[in-house]
Amino acid sequence: MNDRTEFSGLELRSLITPEGELRLWLEEAPARELAADEVLVRVEATPINPSDQGLLLGPADLSTLRAGGTPERPTLTATIPEARLASVAGRIDTPLPVGNEGAGHVVAAGAEATALLGRIVATRAGGMYAHYRVAKAAECLALPDGVTAKDGASAFINPLTALGMVETMRREGHSALIHTAAASNLGQMLNRLCLADGIALVNVVRNESQAELLRQAGAAHVVDSSQPRFVDDLVEAISATGATLAFDAIGGGTLAATILKSIETVLSRGAAFDRYGSAVNKQVYIYGGLDPSPTVLDRSFGMAWGIGGWLVTWFLAKIGPQDAARLRDRVAAELTTTFASTYTAEISLVEMLSPDVVRAYAKRATGEKYLVTPSAMREP
Ligand SMILES: NC(=O)c1ccc[n+]([C@@H]2O[C@H](COP(=O)([O-])OP(=O)(O)OC[C@H]3O[C@@H](n4cnc5c(N)ncnc54)[C@H](OP(=O)(O)O)[C@@H]3O)[C@@H](O)[C@H]2O)c1
């Protein structure tokens, strides 16, 4: 790379002050020298996932969003309620780059990474809300011919999570799955994956339109938590599938306990009474925090149960590079089918900092994921 200045661009930063103010801005970032195993990616498409919003906005009160700066270099501030400041103590006064994953052309490469030059790659290098991003070649997935940066923008987190759920099921001796917030992008992906692989899946949603969306996509077991018959329907779906493992994206409230109790109801049906309940293990992994309120457990499900956290990056580290590569290869092969993501709107880096746009993507509503296209809509 001879003329580095051609590759300098803007990068988004998120900072929380000790006084409890969230600050977002775009910072000019000069291109730096690449190490031999690094590439420079022109970021053309990067999704705003719920996990990105956690870092981007922290626990800010979005009714206090205030726009500032200039049209080309907007800034955004918001108030962090005092009671929630302790939860972000570790990041106070540190400007953070944001954006877990994304895709774009490789425009420069270190000596050992020249094979990727000119290719469209997906990467989860972090800091993807930027015009350019340096990534390790080993962290890049070269997209097959004909697959665009937009197709590959969400190639890592949700696809590998869906595959990770199925792997976890097999490795931990379960034979079917329960999934909550199941009409999410990830939920729709998991539904396609389970249909393709012949795995029984119980989809838990919170309204009828979400239930219909999944049924239209071929889901056999969909239960709606807003219905009075919810618990009965859940028990019947668990009975029909034999599911003893759930992945819960909601986290807060009583849903995890209701799932464990419903599994226990099925397992103890027709069995002689045992005050410790069924000996079969029931497991819920809380892998998202869509409801940030406390998880409420009434422990009405015997003694053979577990609840834990689950993170895709730690799961991939645990299974090792060979198995992780196997999952990545499957994602690459099925990126526009099983693992396709959909977006409601494409926005620039500048638009990301518009208060109205922030409020829209912060809703995390079904079918309303936003795609940022930093270098496709290059700001002046
Ligand atoms: N642990 C990990 O490694 C990992 C990896 C990937 C994803 N995730 C998690 O997976 C979840 C889904 O991600 P995504 O990208 O697929 O999201 P998404 O497409 O933005 O969809 C979010 C879904 O959650 C629903 N929802 C929002 N708040 C809810 C609440 N309080 N109760 C019930 N449903 C609620 C929305 O339904 P409405 O329209 O009804 O609001 C929508 O269907 C997120 O929680 C994300 O953090 C975790």
The ligand as a Tripos MOL2 file, in Angstrom:
@<TRIPOS>MOLECULE
LIG
   48    52     1     0     0
SMALL
NO_CHARGES

@<TRIPOS>ATOM
      1 N1        -24.9930  -14.8800   23.1290 N.am      1 LIG1
      2 C1        -24.6440  -14.8130   21.8630 C.2       1 LIG1
      3 O1        -23.5570  -15.2630   21.4960 O.2       1 LIG1
      4 C2        -25.5600  -14.1720   20.8490 C.ar      1 LIG1
      5 C3        -25.2000  -14.1940   19.5010 C.ar      1 LIG1
      6 C4        -26.0930  -13.6660   18.5660 C.ar      1 LIG1
      7 C5        -27.3010  -13.1090   18.9900 C.ar      1 LIG1
      8 N2        -27.5730  -13.0680   20.3270 N.ar      1 LIG1
      9 C6        -28.8700  -12.5380   20.8050 C.3       1 LIG1
     10 O2        -29.8910  -13.0780   20.0000 O.3       1 LIG1
     11 C7        -31.0310  -12.2430   20.0850 C.3       1 LIG1
     12 C8        -31.6300  -12.0590   18.6940 C.3       1 LIG1
     13 O3        -30.7210  -11.3320   17.8660 O.3       1 LIG1
     14 P1        -31.1880  -10.8690   16.4110 P.3       1 LIG1
     15 O4        -30.0480  -10.1670   15.7840 O.co2     1 LIG1
     16 O5        -31.7740  -11.9970   15.6930 O.co2     1 LIG1
     17 O6        -32.3280   -9.8140   16.8220 O.3       1 LIG1
     18 P2        -33.3930   -9.0320   15.9420 P.3       1 LIG1
     19 O7        -33.4960   -9.5820   14.5720 O.co2     1 LIG1
     20 O8        -33.1370   -7.5880   16.1470 O.co2     1 LIG1
     21 O9        -34.7730   -9.4120   16.6610 O.3       1 LIG1
     22 C9        -35.0680   -9.0850   17.9820 C.3       1 LIG1
     23 C10       -36.3380   -9.8800   18.3550 C.3       1 LIG1
     24 O10       -36.5140   -9.8430   19.7490 O.3       1 LIG1
     25 C11       -37.8600   -9.5490   20.0460 C.3       1 LIG1
     26 N3        -37.8720   -8.8550   21.3270 N.ar      1 LIG1
     27 C12       -37.2990   -7.6620   21.6300 C.ar      1 LIG1
     28 N4        -37.4710   -7.3930   22.9330 N.ar      1 LIG1
     29 C13       -38.1740   -8.4450   23.4610 C.ar      1 LIG1
     30 C14       -38.6520   -8.7600   24.7540 C.ar      1 LIG1
     31 N5        -38.4510   -7.9320   25.8000 N.pl3     1 LIG1
     32 N6        -39.3320   -9.9040   24.9160 N.ar      1 LIG1
     33 C15       -39.5460  -10.7600   23.8720 C.ar      1 LIG1
     34 N7        -39.1060  -10.5220   22.6220 N.ar      1 LIG1
     35 C16       -38.4240   -9.3730   22.4260 C.ar      1 LIG1
     36 C17       -38.3560   -8.6970   18.8950 C.3       1 LIG1
     37 O11       -39.7530   -8.8810   18.8010 O.3       1 LIG1
     38 P3        -40.8190   -7.6380   18.8740 P.3       1 LIG1
     39 O12       -41.0240   -7.2240   17.4290 O.co2     1 LIG1
     40 O13       -42.0190   -8.2720   19.4910 O.co2     1 LIG1
     41 O14       -40.2020   -6.5640   19.7250 O.co2     1 LIG1
     42 C18       -37.6110   -9.3450   17.7180 C.3       1 LIG1
     43 O15       -38.3390  -10.4420   17.2000 O.3       1 LIG1
     44 C19       -30.5340  -10.9480   20.7510 C.3       1 LIG1
     45 O16       -30.9210  -10.9720   22.1010 O.3       1 LIG1
     46 C20       -29.0270  -11.0430   20.6340 C.3       1 LIG1
     47 O17       -28.3520  -10.3250   21.6500 O.3       1 LIG1
     48 C21       -26.7350  -13.5790   21.2490 C.ar      1 LIG1
@<TRIPOS>BOND
     1     1     2 1
     2     2     3 2
     3     2     4 1
     4     4     5 ar
     5     4    48 ar
     6     5     6 ar
     7     6     7 ar
     8     7     8 ar
     9     8     9 1
    10     8    48 ar
    11     9    10 1
    12     9    46 1
    13    10    11 1
    14    11    12 1
    15    11    44 1
    16    12    13 1
    17    13    14 1
    18    14    15 2
    19    14    16 1
    20    14    17 1
    21    17    18 1
    22    18    19 2
    23    18    20 1
    24    18    21 1
    25    21    22 1
    26    22    23 1
    27    23    24 1
    28    23    42 1
    29    24    25 1
    30    25    26 1
    31    25    36 1
    32    26    27 ar
    33    26    35 ar
    34    27    28 ar
    35    28    29 ar
    36    29    30 ar
    37    29    35 ar
    38    30    31 1
    39    30    32 ar
    40    32    33 ar
    41    33    34 ar
    42    34    35 ar
    43    36    37 1
    44    36    42 1
    45    37    38 1
    46    38    39 2
    47    38    40 1
    48    38    41 1
    49    42    43 1
    50    44    45 1
    51    44    46 1
    52    46    47 1
@<TRIPOS>SUBSTRUCTURE
     1 LIG1         1 GROUP 0 **** ****
